[in-house]
Amino acid sequence: MAPEEPLITEEARALIGFESTLHLGQVTLRDIQRYAMAVGDLNPLYFDEEYARRSAYGGIIAPPNFLGAVMGWEAGPPESELALDGRPERPELNLNLPGLERVMGAGQEIELLLPVRPGDSFSRLTKITDISERQGRSGRFLLVSTEERYINQNGEVAVVCRASYIIR
């Protein structure tokens, strides 16, 4: 039996180190509070201005995983523009790999460097750090690793998110 063709094309391998930037927009108090409610985190640092002002943060901040969960502040694409697996397209994960069309999260590590506050504006710089082929119980897949840096309006990195994705 002939060996199977590798899943990683030379075109995909050339994307290791590729960086893309997406301007996310401005964080609002409403965004922070809606996210905190959605994840069930009722910490007064996200809701009570007086409490937050007396804290070490000096004012309201966002939950630690807020930025990593935000794909954008716009309404998002209509259902007809979603990928087959239901996700919105992310150009940095569009590797043009034949036969691979589903992306699943495989874990993430978040490094918090600065608090995220209402009024901050962010861009996300995404870098593909590795692509490797793996064998699982249900067959071969790719493991794509990225590093996302969330940069505020002052050019400061507030959050670094290292994430892995399974592409089947």
DSSP file (Angstrom, degrees, kcal/mol; ACC not computed):
  #  RESIDUE AA STRUCTURE BP1 BP2  ACC     N-H-->O    O-->H-N    N-H-->O    O-->H-N    TCO  KAPPA ALPHA  PHI   PSI    X-CA   Y-CA   Z-CA
    1    1 A M              0   0    0      0, 0.0     3,-0.1     0, 0.0     0, 0.0   0.000 360.0 360.0 360.0 133.0    0.0    0.0    0.0
    2    2 A A        -     0   0    0      1,-0.1     3,-0.1     3,-0.0     2,-0.0  -0.438 360.0-101.5 -73.2 145.2    1.4    3.4   -1.0
    3    3 A P        -     0   0    0      0, 0.0    -1,-0.1     0, 0.0     2,-0.1  -0.352  42.7-103.0 -65.7 148.7    1.9    6.0    1.8
    4    4 A E        -     0   0    0      1,-0.1     3,-0.1    -3,-0.1     0, 0.0  -0.389  37.5-101.9 -71.3 148.5   -0.8    8.6    2.1
    5    5 A E        -     0   0    0      1,-0.1    -1,-0.1    -2,-0.1     2,-0.0  -0.429  46.0-100.6 -64.4 142.7   -0.1   12.1    0.8
    6    6 A P        -     0   0    0      0, 0.0    -1,-0.1     0, 0.0     0, 0.0  -0.366  20.3-138.2 -64.1 146.8    0.8   14.6    3.6
    7    7 A L  S    S+     0   0    0    134,-0.1     2,-0.7    -3,-0.1    93,-0.1   0.790  85.0  80.6 -74.8 -28.5   -2.0   16.8    4.7
    8    8 A I  S    S-     0   0    0     89,-0.1     2,-0.1     4,-0.1   125,-0.1  -0.704  71.1-156.2 -86.5 115.5    0.3   19.8    5.0
    9    9 A T     >  -     0   0    0     -2,-0.7     4,-2.7     1,-0.1     5,-0.2  -0.431  29.6-112.1 -81.3 163.5    0.9   21.4    1.6
   10   10 A E  H  > S+     0   0    0      1,-0.2     4,-2.0     2,-0.2     5,-0.1   0.869 121.0  56.9 -61.7 -35.5    4.0   23.5    0.9
   11   11 A E  H  4 S+     0   0    0      2,-0.2     4,-0.4     1,-0.2    -1,-0.2   0.911 109.8  44.2 -61.4 -42.7    1.7   26.5    0.6
   12   12 A A  H >4 S+     0   0    0      1,-0.2     3,-1.7     2,-0.2     4,-0.3   0.916 110.5  53.9 -68.3 -42.9    0.3   25.8    4.1
   13   13 A R  H >< S+     0   0    0     -4,-2.7     3,-1.4     1,-0.3    -1,-0.2   0.850 101.3  60.8 -60.4 -33.7    3.8   25.2    5.5
   14   14 A A  T 3< S+     0   0    0     -4,-2.0    -1,-0.3     1,-0.3    -2,-0.2   0.669  92.0  68.9 -68.0 -15.5    4.9   28.6    4.1
   15   15 A L  T X   +     0   0    0     -3,-1.7     3,-2.8    -4,-0.4   113,-0.4   0.606  68.1 112.2 -80.2 -11.2    2.2   30.2    6.3
   16   16 A I  T <  S+     0   0    0     -3,-1.4   113,-0.2    -4,-0.3     3,-0.1  -0.494  87.6  21.0 -62.9 123.5    4.1   29.4    9.5
   17   17 A G  T 3  S+     0   0    0    111,-3.5    -1,-0.3     1,-0.3   112,-0.1   0.217  92.0 141.2  97.8 -12.3    5.2   32.8   10.8
   18   18 A F    <   -     0   0    0     -3,-2.8   110,-2.1   110,-0.2     2,-0.4  -0.390  34.5-159.8 -63.8 136.8    2.5   34.6    8.8
   19   19 A E  E     -A  127   0A   0    108,-0.2     2,-0.3    -3,-0.1   108,-0.2  -0.944  12.2-178.3-121.3 142.9    0.9   37.5   10.6
   20   20 A S  E     -A  126   0A   0    106,-2.5   106,-3.1    -2,-0.4     2,-0.4  -0.983  13.1-147.7-136.0 150.4   -2.4   39.2   10.1
   21   21 A T  E     -A  125   0A   0     -2,-0.3     2,-0.4   104,-0.2   104,-0.2  -0.958  10.9-175.1-121.9 135.9   -4.0   42.2   11.9
   22   22 A L  E     -A  124   0A   0    102,-2.2   102,-3.1    -2,-0.4     2,-0.6  -0.993  22.6-136.6-129.4 124.1   -7.7   42.8   12.5
   23   23 A H  E     -A  123   0A   0     -2,-0.4   100,-0.3   100,-0.2    -2,-0.0  -0.712  21.0-175.6 -78.6 119.6   -9.0   46.0   14.1
   24   24 A L  E     -     0   0A   0     98,-2.1    49,-0.9    -2,-0.6     2,-0.3   0.858  30.4-133.1 -85.8 -38.6  -11.6   44.8   16.6
   25   25 A G  E     -A  122   0A   0     97,-1.7    97,-2.6    47,-0.1     2,-0.4  -0.749  38.7 -27.0 117.8-166.7  -12.9   48.2   17.8
   26   26 A Q  E     -A  121   0A   0     -2,-0.3     2,-0.4    95,-0.3    95,-0.3  -0.695  52.1-129.6 -94.8 137.4  -13.6   49.9   21.1
   27   27 A V        -     0   0    0     93,-3.5    92,-3.4    -2,-0.4     2,-0.3  -0.673  26.5-161.6 -81.1 133.3  -14.7   48.0   24.2
   28   28 A T     >  -     0   0    0     -2,-0.4     4,-2.1    90,-0.2     5,-0.2  -0.794  31.2-117.1-112.9 160.9  -17.8   49.4   25.9
   29   29 A L  H  > S+     0   0    0     -2,-0.3     4,-2.7     1,-0.2     5,-0.2   0.895 118.8  55.3 -58.5 -40.2  -19.1   48.9   29.4
   30   30 A R  H  > S+     0   0    0      2,-0.2     4,-2.8     1,-0.2     5,-0.2   0.906 105.6  51.1 -60.7 -42.8  -22.1   47.2   27.9
   31   31 A D  H  > S+     0   0    0      2,-0.2     4,-2.3     1,-0.2     5,-0.2   0.939 112.1  47.1 -58.5 -48.3  -19.8   44.7   26.0
   32   32 A I  H  X S+     0   0    0     -4,-2.1     4,-2.6     1,-0.2    -2,-0.2   0.936 115.6  44.1 -60.0 -48.8  -18.0   43.9   29.3
   33   33 A Q  H  X S+     0   0    0     -4,-2.7     4,-2.4     1,-0.2    -1,-0.2   0.874 112.4  50.9 -70.2 -37.4  -21.2   43.5   31.3
   34   34 A R  H  X S+     0   0    0     -4,-2.8     4,-2.4    -5,-0.2    -1,-0.2   0.910 112.8  47.3 -65.3 -40.3  -23.0   41.4   28.6
   35   35 A Y  H  X S+     0   0    0     -4,-2.3     4,-2.0    -5,-0.2    -2,-0.2   0.945 111.5  50.0 -65.0 -47.4  -20.1   39.1   28.3
   36   36 A A  H  <>S+     0   0    0     -4,-2.6     5,-2.7     1,-0.2     4,-0.5   0.905 113.1  47.1 -58.6 -42.1  -19.8   38.7   32.1
   37   37 A M  H ><5S+     0   0    0     -4,-2.4     3,-1.0     3,-0.2    -1,-0.2   0.918 109.2  54.4 -64.0 -43.0  -23.5   37.9   32.4
   38   38 A A  H 3<5S+     0   0    0     -4,-2.4    -1,-0.2     1,-0.3    -2,-0.2   0.838 113.7  40.8 -62.9 -33.5  -23.3   35.4   29.5
   39   39 A V  T 3<5S-     0   0    0     -4,-2.0    -1,-0.3     2,-0.1    -2,-0.2   0.415 114.5-115.5 -96.0   2.2  -20.5   33.5   31.2
   40   40 A G  T < 5 +     0   0    0     -3,-1.0     2,-0.8    -4,-0.5    -3,-0.2   0.775  67.5 140.6  74.5  26.9  -22.1   33.8   34.7
   41   41 A D      < +     0   0    0     -5,-2.7    -1,-0.2    -6,-0.2    -2,-0.1  -0.863  21.1 173.5-106.1 101.4  -19.3   35.9   36.2
   42   42 A L        +     0   0    0     -2,-0.8    -1,-0.1    -3,-0.1     5,-0.1   0.019  17.6 154.6 -98.5  27.2  -21.0   38.5   38.4
   43   43 A N    >   -     0   0    0      1,-0.2     3,-2.1    -7,-0.1     4,-0.4  -0.321  49.2-131.3 -54.0 130.3  -17.8   39.8   39.9
   44   44 A P  G >> S+     0   0    0      0, 0.0     4,-2.6     0, 0.0     3,-0.7   0.683 100.6  78.6 -63.5 -14.7  -18.5   43.5   41.0
   45   45 A L  G 34 S+     0   0    0      1,-0.2    16,-1.6     2,-0.2    -2,-0.1   0.740  99.7  42.4 -61.3 -19.9  -15.2   44.5   39.2
   46   46 A Y  G <4 S+     0   0    0     -3,-2.1    -1,-0.2    14,-0.2   -10,-0.1   0.562 129.6  22.5-100.5 -11.5  -17.3   44.3   36.0
   47   47 A F  T <4 S+     0   0    0     -3,-0.7     2,-0.8    -4,-0.4    -2,-0.2   0.687 104.9  69.0-127.2 -32.1  -20.5   46.0   37.3
   48   48 A D     X  -     0   0    0     -4,-2.6     4,-2.9     1,-0.2     5,-0.2  -0.836  52.1-169.4-108.3 103.6  -20.0   48.2   40.3
   49   49 A E  H  > S+     0   0    0     -2,-0.8     4,-2.5     1,-0.2    -1,-0.2   0.890  88.4  49.7 -59.5 -43.1  -18.1   51.4   39.5
   50   50 A E  H  > S+     0   0    0      2,-0.2     4,-1.6     1,-0.2    -1,-0.2   0.934 113.5  45.5 -63.5 -46.4  -17.6   52.4   43.2
   51   51 A Y  H  > S+     0   0    0      1,-0.2     4,-0.7     2,-0.2     3,-0.2   0.937 115.0  47.9 -60.3 -47.4  -16.4   48.9   44.2
   52   52 A A  H >< S+     0   0    0     -4,-2.9     7,-1.0    -8,-0.4     3,-0.8   0.867 107.4  56.1 -64.4 -36.9  -14.1   48.8   41.1
   53   53 A R  H 3< S+     0   0    0     -4,-2.5    -1,-0.2     5,-0.3    -2,-0.2   0.863 107.7  48.7 -63.8 -35.7  -12.7   52.3   41.8
   54   54 A R  H 3< S+     0   0    0     -4,-1.6    -1,-0.2    -3,-0.2    -2,-0.2   0.599  99.6  89.2 -79.2 -11.2  -11.7   51.2   45.4
   55   55 A S  S X< S-     0   0    0     -3,-0.8     3,-1.1    -4,-0.7    -3,-0.0  -0.202  99.8 -96.5 -79.3 174.8   -9.9   48.0   44.0
   56   56 A A  T 3  S+     0   0    0      1,-0.2    -1,-0.1     2,-0.1    -3,-0.1   0.696 123.4  61.1 -62.3 -19.1   -6.3   47.8   42.8
   57   57 A Y  T 3  S-     0   0    0     -5,-0.2    -1,-0.2     2,-0.1    -4,-0.1   0.693  95.8-140.9 -85.5 -19.4   -7.6   48.3   39.3
   58   58 A G  S <  S+     0   0    0     -3,-1.1    -5,-0.3    -6,-0.6     2,-0.3   0.616  71.1  13.2  72.4  12.0   -9.1   51.8   40.0
   59   59 A G  S    S-     0   0    0     -7,-1.0    -2,-0.1    -8,-0.1   -11,-0.1  -0.943 103.7 -40.9 167.6 176.0  -12.1   51.2   37.8
   60   60 A I        -     0   0    0     -2,-0.3     2,-0.3   -14,-0.1   -14,-0.2  -0.324  54.9-177.0 -63.4 138.3  -14.2   48.7   36.0
   61   61 A I        -     0   0    0    -16,-1.6    56,-0.2    56,-0.2    -9,-0.0  -0.816  25.8-104.9-128.4 169.9  -12.3   46.1   34.0
   62   62 A A        -     0   0    0     54,-2.2    54,-0.3    -2,-0.3   -29,-0.1  -0.621  45.7 -89.2 -92.1 154.7  -13.3   43.2   31.7
   63   63 A P    >   -     0   0    0      0, 0.0     3,-1.8     0, 0.0     4,-0.3  -0.276  45.9-107.0 -56.9 152.6  -13.2   39.5   32.7
   64   64 A P  T 3  S+     0   0    0      0, 0.0     3,-0.3     0, 0.0     4,-0.3   0.804 116.9  42.6 -58.6 -33.8   -9.8   38.0   32.0
   65   65 A N  T 3> S+     0   0    0      1,-0.2     4,-1.0     2,-0.1    47,-0.0   0.279  84.0 106.0 -97.3  12.5  -10.9   35.9   29.0
   66   66 A F  H X> S+     0   0    0     -3,-1.8     3,-1.0     1,-0.2     4,-0.8   0.943  79.6  43.9 -57.0 -55.6  -13.0   38.7   27.4
   67   67 A L  H >4 S+     0   0    0     -4,-0.3     3,-0.8     1,-0.3    -1,-0.2   0.883 109.9  55.7 -63.8 -38.6  -10.7   39.6   24.5
   68   68 A G  H 34 S+     0   0    0     -4,-0.3    -1,-0.3     1,-0.2    -2,-0.2   0.726 108.5  49.6 -65.9 -20.3   -9.9   36.0   23.5
   69   69 A A  H << S+     0   0    0     -4,-1.0     2,-0.5    -3,-1.0    -1,-0.2   0.627  91.7  91.4 -91.3 -15.2  -13.6   35.3   23.2
   70   70 A V    <<  +     0   0    0     -4,-0.8     3,-0.1    -3,-0.8   -46,-0.0  -0.703  43.4 176.5 -88.0 123.7  -14.4   38.3   21.0
   71   71 A M  S    S-     0   0    0     -2,-0.5     2,-0.3     1,-0.5    -1,-0.2   0.658  71.8 -37.5 -94.3 -19.7  -14.1   37.7   17.2
   72   72 A G        -     0   0    0      2,-0.1    -1,-0.5     1,-0.0   -48,-0.1  -0.870  47.9-115.8 169.5 161.8  -15.3   41.2   16.4
   73   73 A W  S    S+     0   0    0    -49,-0.9   -48,-0.1    -2,-0.3   -49,-0.1   0.471  83.2  96.3 -96.7  -2.4  -17.7   43.9   17.6
   74   74 A E  S    S-     0   0    0    -50,-0.1    -2,-0.1     1,-0.1    -3,-0.1  -0.245  94.7 -95.7 -79.1 175.7  -19.8   43.9   14.5
   75   75 A A        -     0   0    0      1,-0.2    -1,-0.1    -2,-0.0    -3,-0.0   0.755  64.0-125.9 -65.2 -24.7  -23.0   41.9   14.2
   76   76 A G        -     0   0    0     -5,-0.0    -1,-0.2     2,-0.0    -3,-0.0  -0.225  35.5 -49.7  97.6 167.7  -21.2   39.0   12.4
   77   77 A P        -     0   0    0      0, 0.0     5,-0.1     0, 0.0     2,-0.0  -0.356  58.5-103.0 -77.2 155.0  -21.9   37.3    9.2
   78   78 A P    >   -     0   0    0      0, 0.0     3,-2.3     0, 0.0     4,-0.3  -0.359  39.4-103.3 -68.4 159.2  -25.2   35.9    8.1
   79   79 A E  G >  S+     0   0    0      1,-0.3     3,-1.7     2,-0.2     7,-0.1   0.831 119.8  64.9 -54.3 -35.0  -25.7   32.1    8.4
   80   80 A S  G 3  S+     0   0    0      1,-0.3    -1,-0.3     0, 0.0     0, 0.0   0.696 101.4  51.0 -64.4 -17.3  -25.2   31.7    4.6
   81   81 A E  G <  S+     0   0    0     -3,-2.3     8,-0.4     2,-0.0    -1,-0.3   0.360  86.8 107.3-102.0   4.5  -21.6   33.0    5.0
   82   82 A L  S <  S-     0   0    0     -3,-1.7     5,-0.0    -4,-0.3    -3,-0.0  -0.494  75.8-106.5 -80.0 153.1  -20.6   30.6    7.8
   83   83 A A    >   -     0   0    0      4,-2.9     3,-2.3    -2,-0.2    -1,-0.1  -0.196  41.4 -93.5 -68.2 169.6  -18.3   27.7    7.1
   84   84 A L  T 3  S+     0   0    0      1,-0.3    18,-0.1    17,-0.2    -1,-0.1   0.790 127.4  54.5 -57.9 -29.6  -19.7   24.2    7.0
   85   85 A D  T 3  S-     0   0    0     16,-0.5    -1,-0.3     2,-0.1    17,-0.1   0.384 121.6-105.6 -88.4   5.2  -18.8   23.7   10.7
   86   86 A G  S <  S+     0   0    0     -3,-2.3    -2,-0.1     1,-0.3    16,-0.0   0.485  78.9 125.3  90.5   3.8  -20.8   26.9   11.7
   87   87 A R        -     0   0    0      1,-0.1    -4,-2.9    16,-0.1    -1,-0.3  -0.651  64.4-110.7 -95.4 151.9  -17.9   29.2   12.4
   88   88 A P        -     0   0    0      0, 0.0    -6,-0.1     0, 0.0     2,-0.1  -0.491  48.1 -91.8 -71.3 152.4  -17.2   32.5   10.8
   89   89 A E        -     0   0    0     -8,-0.4     3,-0.1    -2,-0.1    -8,-0.0  -0.410  36.2-164.8 -65.3 138.2  -14.3   32.6    8.4
   90   90 A R    >>  -     0   0    0      1,-0.1     3,-2.6    -2,-0.1     4,-0.5  -0.956  11.4-151.5-123.1 108.7  -11.0   33.6   10.0
   91   91 A P  G >4 S+     0   0    0      0, 0.0     3,-1.2     0, 0.0    -1,-0.1   0.822  94.4  59.8 -51.6 -35.2   -8.5   34.4    7.2
   92   92 A E  G 34 S+     0   0    0      1,-0.3   -74,-0.1    -3,-0.1    -3,-0.0   0.700 109.3  43.7 -70.2 -16.0   -5.5   33.4    9.3
   93   93 A L  G <4 S+     0   0    0     -3,-2.6     2,-1.4     1,-0.1    -1,-0.3   0.338  84.4 102.9-106.4   5.7   -7.0   29.8    9.6
   94   94 A N    <<  +     0   0    0     -3,-1.2    -1,-0.1    -4,-0.5    -5,-0.0  -0.687  40.0 162.1 -88.2  87.8   -8.0   29.6    5.9
   95   95 A L        -     0   0    0     -2,-1.4    -1,-0.2     2,-0.1   -80,-0.1   0.402  46.9-126.8 -92.4   2.5   -5.1   27.4    4.8
   96   96 A N        +     0   0    0      1,-0.2   -84,-0.1    -3,-0.1   -85,-0.1   0.936  47.0 166.3  51.6  53.6   -6.6   26.2    1.5
   97   97 A L    >   -     0   0    0      3,-0.3     3,-1.7   -86,-0.1    -1,-0.2  -0.893  37.9-119.9-103.6 119.6   -6.1   22.6    2.4
   98   98 A P  T 3  S+     0   0    0      0, 0.0     3,-0.1     0, 0.0    -1,-0.0  -0.322  93.0   7.7 -62.0 132.8   -8.1   20.2    0.1
   99   99 A G  T 3  S+     0   0    0      1,-0.2     2,-0.6    -2,-0.0     0, 0.0   0.371 102.2 106.7  82.0  -5.1  -10.6   18.0    2.0
  100  100 A L    <   +     0   0    0     -3,-1.7    -3,-0.3     1,-0.1    -1,-0.2  -0.924  28.1 141.6-109.7 114.7  -10.1   19.8    5.3
  101  101 A E        +     0   0    0     -2,-0.6   -16,-0.5    -3,-0.1     2,-0.4   0.432  43.0  81.4-135.0   0.2  -13.1   21.9    6.2
  102  102 A R        -     0   0    0    -18,-0.1    66,-2.3   -17,-0.1     2,-0.4  -0.931  51.1-166.9-115.4 135.8  -13.8   21.7    9.9
  103  103 A V  E     +B  167   0A   0     -2,-0.4     2,-0.4    64,-0.2    64,-0.2  -0.974   8.1 179.6-119.4 131.4  -12.0   23.7   12.6
  104  104 A M  E     -B  166   0A   0     62,-2.5    62,-3.2    -2,-0.4     2,-0.1  -0.986  32.8-110.5-129.8 141.2  -12.3   22.9   16.3
  105  105 A G  E     -B  165   0A   0     -2,-0.4    60,-0.2    60,-0.2     3,-0.1  -0.457  26.8-175.0 -66.3 140.2  -10.6   24.6   19.3
  106  106 A A  E     -     0   0A   0     58,-3.0    59,-0.2     1,-0.5     2,-0.1   0.230  57.1 -61.4-121.9  10.2   -8.0   22.4   20.9
  107  107 A G  E     -B  164   0A   0     57,-0.5    57,-2.4     2,-0.0    -1,-0.5  -0.419  45.9-140.7 128.3 158.6   -7.1   24.6   23.8
  108  108 A Q  E     -B  163   0A   0     55,-0.2     2,-0.4    -2,-0.1    55,-0.2  -0.995   4.3-150.6-152.9 154.8   -5.7   28.0   24.7
  109  109 A E  E     -B  162   0A   0     53,-2.6    53,-2.8    -2,-0.3     2,-0.5  -0.997  18.4-156.3-126.3 128.0   -3.4   29.7   27.2
  110  110 A I  E     -B  161   0A   0     -2,-0.4     2,-0.6    51,-0.2    51,-0.2  -0.916   6.2-164.3-114.1 130.3   -4.0   33.3   28.1
  111  111 A E  E     -B  160   0A   0     49,-3.3    49,-2.3    -2,-0.5     2,-0.6  -0.958  11.4-153.9-112.2 117.1   -1.4   35.7   29.4
  112  112 A L  E     +B  159   0A   0     -2,-0.6    47,-0.2    47,-0.2    46,-0.1  -0.817  26.4 159.7 -96.7 117.5   -2.9   38.9   31.0
  113  113 A L        +     0   0    0     45,-3.1    46,-0.2    -2,-0.6    -1,-0.2   0.763  66.1  14.8-107.1 -35.0   -0.6   41.8   30.9
  114  114 A L  S    S-     0   0    0     44,-1.9    -1,-0.3    42,-0.1     2,-0.1  -0.986  82.9-102.0-139.7 148.1   -2.9   44.8   31.3
  115  115 A P        -     0   0    0      0, 0.0     2,-0.5     0, 0.0    44,-0.0  -0.418  32.3-129.4 -67.8 148.0   -6.5   45.2   32.4
  116  116 A V        -     0   0    0    -54,-0.3   -54,-2.2    -2,-0.1   -50,-0.0  -0.881  33.2-174.1 -99.2 126.6   -9.0   45.8   29.7
  117  117 A R    >   -     0   0    0     -2,-0.5     3,-2.1   -56,-0.2   -90,-0.3  -0.832  34.2 -87.4-123.0 155.6  -11.2   48.8   30.4
  118  118 A P  T 3  S+     0   0    0      0, 0.0   -90,-0.2     0, 0.0     3,-0.1  -0.387 116.2  31.7 -56.3 137.1  -14.3   50.4   28.8
  119  119 A G  T 3  S+     0   0    0    -92,-3.4   -91,-0.1     1,-0.4     2,-0.1   0.141  87.1 127.0  96.4 -19.1  -13.1   52.9   26.2
  120  120 A D    <   -     0   0    0     -3,-2.1   -93,-3.5   -94,-0.1     2,-0.4  -0.422  48.5-148.7 -67.1 147.4  -10.0   50.8   25.2
  121  121 A S  E     -A   26   0A   0    -95,-0.3    32,-0.6    -3,-0.1     2,-0.4  -0.964  16.7-162.4-119.9 137.7   -9.7   50.1   21.5
  122  122 A F  E     -AC  25 152A   0    -97,-2.6   -98,-2.1    -2,-0.4   -97,-1.7  -0.914  19.9-168.3-129.4 147.8   -8.0   46.9   20.3
  123  123 A S  E     -AC  23 151A   0     28,-2.0    28,-2.7    -2,-0.4     2,-0.6  -0.944  22.2-138.2-119.6 149.9   -6.5   45.3   17.3
  124  124 A R  E     -AC  22 150A   0   -102,-3.1  -102,-2.2    -2,-0.4     2,-0.7  -0.948  10.2-162.9-112.7 120.1   -5.6   41.6   17.2
  125  125 A L  E     -AC  21 149A   0     24,-2.9    24,-2.7    -2,-0.6     2,-0.5  -0.908  13.8-167.0-100.3 115.4   -2.3   40.5   15.7
  126  126 A T  E     -AC  20 148A   0   -106,-3.1  -106,-2.5    -2,-0.7     2,-0.4  -0.889   7.1-174.8-109.9 132.9   -2.5   36.8   14.9
  127  127 A K  E     -AC  19 147A   0     20,-2.3    20,-2.3    -2,-0.5     2,-0.7  -0.992  24.4-133.8-126.6 130.2    0.6   34.8   14.0
  128  128 A I  E     + C   0 146A   0   -110,-2.1  -111,-3.5    -2,-0.4    18,-0.3  -0.749  27.3 177.6 -79.7 117.9    0.6   31.1   12.9
  129  129 A T  E     -     0   0A   0     16,-2.5     2,-0.3    -2,-0.7    17,-0.2   0.699  57.9  -1.4 -99.4 -21.8    3.4   29.6   15.0
  130  130 A D  E     - C   0 145A   0     15,-1.4    15,-2.7  -115,-0.1     2,-0.4  -0.969  46.0-165.1-165.6 150.0    3.2   25.9   13.9
  131  131 A I  E     + C   0 144A   0     -2,-0.3     2,-0.3    13,-0.2    13,-0.2  -0.974  23.0 168.5-137.3 123.8    1.3   23.4   11.7
  132  132 A S  E     - C   0 143A   0     11,-2.1    11,-3.0    -2,-0.4     2,-0.4  -0.978  31.3-124.6-137.7 152.4    1.8   19.7   12.3
  133  133 A E  E     - C   0 142A   0     -2,-0.3     2,-0.3     9,-0.2     9,-0.2  -0.781  32.7-178.5 -94.5 136.9    0.1   16.6   11.1
  134  134 A R  E     - C   0 141A   0      7,-3.2     7,-2.3    -2,-0.4     2,-0.5  -0.884  24.0-130.8-131.7 162.6   -1.3   14.2   13.7
  135  135 A Q  E     + C   0 140A   0     -2,-0.3     5,-0.2     5,-0.2     2,-0.2  -0.971  29.6 176.7-115.5 126.0   -3.0   10.8   13.8
  136  136 A G  E >   - C   0 139A   0      3,-2.7     3,-1.4    -2,-0.5     0, 0.0  -0.608  48.2 -90.4-116.6-179.7   -6.1   10.5   16.0
  137  137 A R  T 3  S+     0   0    0      1,-0.3     3,-0.1    -2,-0.2    -1,-0.0   0.835 128.0  42.5 -60.7 -32.6   -8.6    7.6   16.6
  138  138 A S  T 3  S-     0   0    0      1,-0.3    -1,-0.3     0, 0.0     2,-0.2   0.251 126.2 -82.5-101.8  14.2  -10.8    8.9   13.8
  139  139 A G  E <   -C  136   0A   0     -3,-1.4    -3,-2.7     2,-0.0    -1,-0.3  -0.723  67.9 -24.1 124.6-171.4   -8.0    9.6   11.3
  140  140 A R  E     +C  135   0A   0     -2,-0.2     2,-0.3    -5,-0.2    -5,-0.2  -0.428  56.3 164.9 -79.2 151.5   -5.4   12.2   10.4
  141  141 A F  E     -C  134   0A   0     -7,-2.3    -7,-3.2    -2,-0.1     2,-0.4  -0.963  33.0-111.0-154.5 168.4   -5.8   15.9   11.2
  142  142 A L  E     -CD 133 167A   0     25,-2.5    25,-2.5    -2,-0.3     2,-0.6  -0.856  16.3-151.6-105.1 143.9   -3.7   19.0   11.4
  143  143 A L  E     -CD 132 166A   0    -11,-3.0   -11,-2.1    -2,-0.4     2,-0.5  -0.970  16.0-168.8-112.3 115.1   -2.9   20.8   14.6
  144  144 A V  E     -CD 131 165A   0     21,-2.8    21,-2.5    -2,-0.6     2,-0.4  -0.915   2.9-160.5-108.9 126.8   -2.5   24.6   13.9
  145  145 A S  E     +CD 130 164A   0    -15,-2.7   -16,-2.5    -2,-0.5   -15,-1.4  -0.883  12.4 179.6-109.0 138.1   -1.0   26.7   16.7
  146  146 A T  E     -CD 128 163A   0     17,-3.0    17,-1.9    -2,-0.4     2,-0.4  -0.899  21.9-147.3-131.1 160.5   -1.4   30.5   16.8
  147  147 A E  E     -CD 127 162A   0    -20,-2.3   -20,-2.3    -2,-0.3     2,-0.5  -0.993  16.1-165.5-127.0 125.1   -0.4   33.4   19.0
  148  148 A E  E     -CD 126 161A   0     13,-3.1    13,-2.9    -2,-0.4     2,-0.5  -0.941   1.1-165.1-112.3 127.1   -2.8   36.3   19.2
  149  149 A R  E     -CD 125 160A   0    -24,-2.7   -24,-2.9    -2,-0.5     2,-0.7  -0.955   9.3-151.0-112.2 125.9   -1.6   39.6   20.6
  150  150 A Y  E     -CD 124 159A   0      9,-2.9     8,-2.8    -2,-0.5     9,-1.1  -0.870  16.9-166.1-100.0 113.2   -4.3   42.1   21.6
  151  151 A I  E     -CD 123 157A   0    -28,-2.7   -28,-2.0    -2,-0.7     6,-0.2  -0.863   6.8-144.1-109.4 127.0   -2.9   45.6   21.2
  152  152 A N  E >   -C  122   0A   0      4,-2.8     3,-2.3    -2,-0.5   -30,-0.2  -0.161  37.1 -87.0 -84.5-179.2   -4.6   48.6   22.7
  153  153 A Q  T 3  S+     0   0    0    -32,-0.6   -31,-0.1     1,-0.3    -1,-0.1   0.651 126.9  57.0 -62.9 -16.5   -4.9   52.2   21.4
  154  154 A N  T 3  S-     0   0    0    -33,-0.2    -1,-0.3     2,-0.2     3,-0.1   0.340 119.5-107.3 -95.6   5.9   -1.6   53.1   23.1
  155  155 A G  S <  S+     0   0    0     -3,-2.3     2,-0.3     1,-0.3    -2,-0.1   0.612  76.2 137.8  79.2  11.8    0.3   50.3   21.2
  156  156 A E        -     0   0    0      1,-0.0    -4,-2.8     2,-0.0     2,-0.7  -0.716  58.1-123.4 -93.5 140.1    0.6   48.2   24.4
  157  157 A V  E     + D   0 151A   0     -2,-0.3    -6,-0.2    -6,-0.2     3,-0.1  -0.741  33.3 172.4 -81.1 118.5    0.0   44.5   24.4
  158  158 A A  E     +     0   0A   0     -8,-2.8   -45,-3.1    -2,-0.7   -44,-1.9   0.809  64.1  16.2 -94.5 -37.7   -2.8   43.8   27.0
  159  159 A V  E     -BD 112 150A   0     -9,-1.1    -9,-2.9   -47,-0.2     2,-0.5  -0.998  56.1-162.1-142.1 139.9   -3.4   40.1   26.3
  160  160 A V  E     -BD 111 149A   0    -49,-2.3   -49,-3.3    -2,-0.4     2,-0.5  -0.994  12.2-170.3-120.5 128.1   -1.5   37.3   24.6
  161  161 A C  E     -BD 110 148A   0    -13,-2.9   -13,-3.1    -2,-0.5     2,-0.6  -0.969   6.8-165.1-122.0 117.6   -3.5   34.2   23.7
  162  162 A R  E     +BD 109 147A   0    -53,-2.8   -53,-2.6    -2,-0.5     2,-0.3  -0.907  23.2 176.0-100.4 121.2   -1.7   31.1   22.5
  163  163 A A  E     -BD 108 146A   0    -17,-1.9   -17,-3.0    -2,-0.6     2,-0.4  -0.885  23.1-151.8-129.7 155.3   -4.3   28.8   20.9
  164  164 A S  E     -BD 107 145A   0    -57,-2.4   -58,-3.0    -2,-0.3   -57,-0.5  -0.964  11.5-164.9-125.2 145.4   -4.4   25.4   19.1
  165  165 A Y  E     -BD 105 144A   0    -21,-2.5   -21,-2.8    -2,-0.4     2,-0.5  -0.985  15.0-140.5-131.5 139.1   -6.9   24.3   16.5
  166  166 A I  E     -BD 104 143A   0    -62,-3.2   -62,-2.5    -2,-0.4     2,-0.5  -0.874  19.1-165.2 -95.4 127.4   -7.7   20.9   15.1
  167  167 A I  E      BD 103 142A   0    -25,-2.5   -25,-2.5    -2,-0.5   -64,-0.2  -0.972 360.0 360.0-117.3 122.0   -8.4   21.1   11.3
  168  168 A R              0   0    0    -66,-2.3   -65,-0.1    -2,-0.5    -1,-0.1   0.316 360.0 360.0-117.0 360.0  -10.1   18.0    9.8
